């Protein structure tokens, strides 16, 4: 297998393809090892021996997005709550009510059949056409397997000394006439506002370790496919670009995909979540000294032969309910289900 990644940045009219030119991609066992490196990064939620950080290195080429692939797509019906989700939710929520965590993210996986005659590259082109606001990437390596993501969440974006990241949390689904707008008429619940503030505070604390020159704007409502989220934007100066790996180590995983306190929530998730996340809720994107675009791997699927493993998660607080959180994951899974 020749490792490759093809990606399309939000609102761009072309994609970029990078193929591993020699041998296998580089395997790294810590995010700090990304200091001073360049290539296309594929990082898991939990870095470990059989789930390394993968760095694809090779020549890049521009790919046209003229092809039309998105015809005949219909929304699917909502699925009933599974037994394993009920067990996981009860376990996670008990930790919140006993004040073990301020927030914790519960993820799940749903399997769908790959339509006959459809290739992963077909799905990539469909995603580019359907979701112009999102970062779209299709990646295949011997270490990770094949993953497709259509994500709204920037982890780290930079050019020269000018960098940015975002705090993205809170989710509502657009329906009916709301689909004609950007969600500007919606009113956010206290739970969603609290969840977004937790993420923004965490990012502020991370950035303070690397720069004193940063600015926060927001939160504001932003649309991603048929969902809207609350988003705050952080812009900052990073004088020492050789420390990008250290900054990533501090940021990842953010409370948007993990929880707080971070270390304890991360360990609980790894030990207790029903389905291992693998590269879901990790991050991916191009990294270089000149320009970097790294996105959290949300709204994604792992493609194995004729099966697509779809992943989604939701942030739980004390006030969360099982039905509400299940429906949020259903809404998020719809981003990938629409491609099938």
C-alpha positions in Angstrom: 0.0 0.0 0.0 1.3 3.4 -0.9 0.4 5.9 1.8 -1.4 9.0 0.7 -3.6 11.9 1.8 -5.9 14.1 -0.2 -7.5 17.1 1.5 -9.5 20.2 0.7 -9.4 23.3 3.0 -12.7 25.1 3.7 -14.1 27.1 0.8 -11.3 26.1 -1.5 -12.0 25.1 -5.1 -9.3 22.5 -5.4 -7.8 19.6 -3.4 -4.2 18.8 -2.6 -2.8 15.3 -2.9 0.4 14.1 -1.1 1.8 10.6 -1.7 4.6 8.9 0.4 7.5 8.9 -2.1 9.8 6.4 -0.4 9.1 3.6 2.0 6.5 3.9 4.7 5.4 7.0 6.5 7.3 8.1 9.5 6.0 6.7 12.9 6.2 9.0 15.9 5.4 8.0 19.5 4.9 11.5 20.9 3.5 14.8 19.6 6.6 16.6 20.7 8.5 14.7 18.0 6.6 16.9 15.5 8.9 19.8 16.4 10.7 20.9 13.3 9.1 18.3 11.0 6.9 18.7 7.9 4.4 16.5 6.0 0.8 15.4 6.4 0.1 14.5 10.0 -2.3 11.7 11.1 -2.6 11.6 14.9 -4.8 9.3 17.0 -6.8 10.2 20.1 -4.3 8.1 22.2 -0.8 7.7 20.9 0.6 4.2 21.6 2.7 1.5 19.9 0.1 0.2 17.5 -1.5 3.7 17.1 1.4 6.0 16.3 1.4 9.5 15.0 1.9 9.1 11.2 3.7 11.6 9.0 3.3 11.3 5.3 6.1 12.9 3.4 6.4 13.5 -0.4 5.6 15.7 -3.3 2.2 17.5 -3.4 0.0 18.1 -6.4 -3.2 20.1 -6.9 -6.3 18.1 -7.8 -9.4 19.6 -9.6 -12.8 19.3 -7.9 -14.9 19.7 -11.1 -16.5 16.2 -10.9 -20.1 16.0 -9.7 -20.5 13.1 -7.2 -23.3 14.2 -4.8 -26.5 13.1 -6.6 -29.2 11.0 -5.1 -28.4 11.5 -1.4 -31.2 11.2 1.2 -31.2 11.6 5.0 -31.6 8.4 6.9 -33.9 7.7 9.8 -32.8 8.1 13.4 -31.6 4.9 15.1 -32.8 3.7 18.5 -30.5 4.0 21.5 -28.3 0.9 21.8 -27.7 -1.1 25.0 -24.0 -0.4 25.1 -24.7 3.4 24.8 -27.1 3.2 27.8 -24.4 1.4 29.8 -21.7 3.9 28.8 -23.9 6.9 29.4 -24.9 5.7 32.9 -21.2 5.1 33.8 -20.0 8.5 32.5 -22.9 10.5 34.0 -22.3 8.9 37.4 -18.8 10.3 37.3 -20.2 13.8 36.7 -22.8 13.6 39.4 -20.1 12.6 41.9 -18.0 15.5 40.8 -15.1 13.4 39.4 -15.2 15.4 36.2 -16.5 18.9 35.2 -17.1 17.6 31.6 -16.4 14.3 29.8 -17.0 13.3 26.2 -18.8 10.1 25.3 -18.2 8.7 21.8 -19.7 5.8 19.9 -19.3 4.0 16.6 -22.0 2.9 14.1 -21.3 0.6 11.2 -22.8 1.1 7.7 -22.3 -0.8 4.5 -20.2 0.8 1.7 -22.5 1.2 -1.3 -21.7 -1.2 -4.1 -19.4 0.3 -6.7 -18.5 3.3 -4.6 -14.8 4.0 -3.7 -13.4 6.0 -0.8 -12.3 8.6 -3.4 -15.9 8.9 -4.5 -16.9 9.6 -0.9 -14.2 12.3 -0.7 -15.5 14.1 -3.8 -19.1 13.9 -2.5 -18.0 15.3 0.9 -16.2 18.2 -0.9 -19.3 19.0 -2.8 -21.8 18.7 0.1 -19.7 20.4 2.8 -17.9 23.5 1.4 -17.4 25.0 4.9 -15.6 21.9 6.3 -12.0 20.5 6.1 -12.3 17.3 4.1 -9.5 14.7 4.1 -9.1 11.1 2.9 -6.0 9.3 4.3 -4.7 5.8 3.9 -1.5 4.5 5.6 -0.4 1.0 6.7 -0.5 2.2 10.3 -3.9 3.9 10.4 -5.9 2.2 7.6 -8.3 4.3 5.6 -10.1 7.3 7.2 -12.4 10.0 5.8 -13.2 13.1 7.8 -15.4 16.2 7.2 -14.6 18.4 10.2 -15.3 22.0 11.3 -12.8 22.1 14.1 -9.4 23.8 13.7 -6.8 22.5 16.2 -3.9 24.6 15.0 -3.6 26.8 11.9 -0.6 29.0 11.1 1.4 31.0 8.6 4.7 32.5 9.6 4.4 33.9 13.1 0.6 34.3 12.8 -1.4 31.4 14.3 -4.9 30.6 15.4 -7.0 27.9 17.1 -10.6 27.7 18.1 -12.9 26.6 20.9 -15.8 24.7 19.3 -18.5 23.2 21.5 -22.2 23.1 21.8 -24.4 21.5 19.1 -27.8 22.1 17.7 -29.4 20.6 14.5 -30.9 22.9 11.9 -34.3 21.9 10.6 -37.0 23.2 8.2 -36.6 26.9 7.3 -33.5 27.1 9.6 -31.5 25.3 6.9 -31.7 28.4 4.7 -29.6 30.4 7.2 -26.6 30.2 9.4 -28.4 29.5 12.7 -28.5 33.2 13.6 -32.1 32.9 15.0 -31.4 30.0 17.4 -31.1 30.4 21.2 -28.4 28.5 23.0 -29.1 26.5 26.2 -27.1 27.1 29.4 -25.6 23.6 29.0 -24.2 24.4 25.5 -22.9 27.8 26.7 -21.2 26.2 29.7 -19.7 23.5 27.5 -18.2 26.0 25.1 -16.8 28.2 27.9 -15.0 25.2 29.4 -13.2 24.6 26.1 -12.3 28.3 25.7 -10.9 28.6 29.2 -8.7 25.5 28.6 -7.3 26.9 25.4 -6.5 30.2 27.1 -4.5 28.3 29.7 -2.6 26.3 27.1 -1.7 29.4 25.0 -0.4 31.2 28.1 2.4 28.6 28.3 3.7 29.6 24.8 2.9 33.2 24.2 1.7 36.4 25.9 0.4 37.8 22.6 -3.0 36.3 21.9 -6.5 37.5 21.5 -9.9 35.8 21.9 -13.0 36.7 19.9 -16.5 35.2 20.4 -18.3 33.0 21.0 -20.5 33.1 17.9 -22.8 30.7 16.1 -21.2 28.8 13.1 -22.7 26.3 10.8 -21.2 22.9 9.9 -23.3 20.8 7.5 -26.8 20.7 9.1 -25.5 21.5 12.6 -24.5 24.7 14.3 -21.9 25.1 17.1 -20.6 27.9 19.4 -17.1 29.0 18.4 -14.5 31.3 19.9 -11.4 32.3 17.8 -8.0 32.7 19.2 -5.2 34.4 17.3 -1.7 34.6 18.5 2.0 35.1 17.7 4.3 32.1 17.9 7.9 33.3 17.7 9.5 29.9 18.0 7.9 27.7 15.3 10.2 24.8 16.3 8.0 24.3 19.4 4.8 23.4 17.4 5.0 19.8 18.6 5.1 21.0 22.2 2.1 23.2 21.6 0.2 20.3 20.1 1.1 18.1 23.1 -0.5 20.8 25.3 -3.6 21.3 23.3 -4.5 17.7 22.3 -6.9 16.3 23.2 -9.0 19.4 24.0 -12.0 19.3 26.3 -14.1 19.4 23.1 -13.2 15.7 22.5 -12.0 14.6 26.0 -13.0 16.4 29.2 -11.8 18.1 32.4 -9.7 17.5 34.3 -7.9 16.5 31.1 -5.6 13.7 32.3 -8.2 12.0 34.5 -10.9 12.3 31.8 -8.5 10.9 29.1 -7.6 7.9 31.2 -11.2 7.2 32.1 -12.2 7.3 28.4 -9.4 5.0 27.2 -10.4 2.5 29.9 -14.2 2.6 29.8 -15.4 3.7 26.3 -17.2 0.8 24.6 -15.4 1.3 21.2 -11.8 2.3 21.0 -11.5 5.6 19.1 -8.3 4.9 17.2 -7.8 7.9 15.0 -11.2 9.4 15.6 -10.9 12.6 17.7 -7.2 12.8 16.9 -6.2 15.3 14.3 -4.8 15.5 10.8 -3.6 18.0 8.2 -0.5 19.5 6.5 2.3 20.7 8.8 5.3 22.8 7.7 7.5 25.7 8.9 5.8 28.0 6.5 2.1 27.0 6.7 0.1 24.6 8.9 -3.6 23.5 8.8 -4.4 20.9 11.5 -8.0 19.9 12.2 -9.6 17.7 14.8 -10.7 14.4 13.2 -14.5 14.7 13.8 -17.4 13.6 11.6 -15.3 10.8 10.3 -15.4 7.2 9.2 -12.9 4.3 9.2 -13.3 2.4 5.9 -12.5 -1.3 6.2 -13.3 -3.2 3.0 -17.1 -3.1 2.6 -17.8 -1.6 6.1 -17.7 2.0 7.1 -17.2 2.6 10.9 -18.8 6.0 11.6 -17.8 7.8 14.8 -19.4 10.7 16.8 -19.4 11.9 20.3 -21.0 14.5 22.6 -19.8 16.5 25.6 -21.6 15.4 28.9 -22.2 17.7 31.8 -24.2 17.1 35.0 -27.4 18.3 33.3 -27.0 16.0 30.3 -29.8 13.5 29.5 -29.3 10.2 27.7 -31.9 10.9 24.9 -30.6 14.4 24.3 -27.0 13.2 24.0 -27.9 10.2 21.7 -29.8 12.5 19.4 -26.7 14.8 19.2 -24.6 11.9 18.1 -27.2 10.9 15.6 -27.1 14.4 14.1 -23.3 14.3 13.9 -23.3 10.8 12.3 -25.6 12.2 9.6 -22.7 14.1 8.1 -21.0 10.8 7.1 -24.3 8.8 6.5 -25.3 11.3 3.9 -22.3 10.3 1.8 -23.4 6.7 1.8 
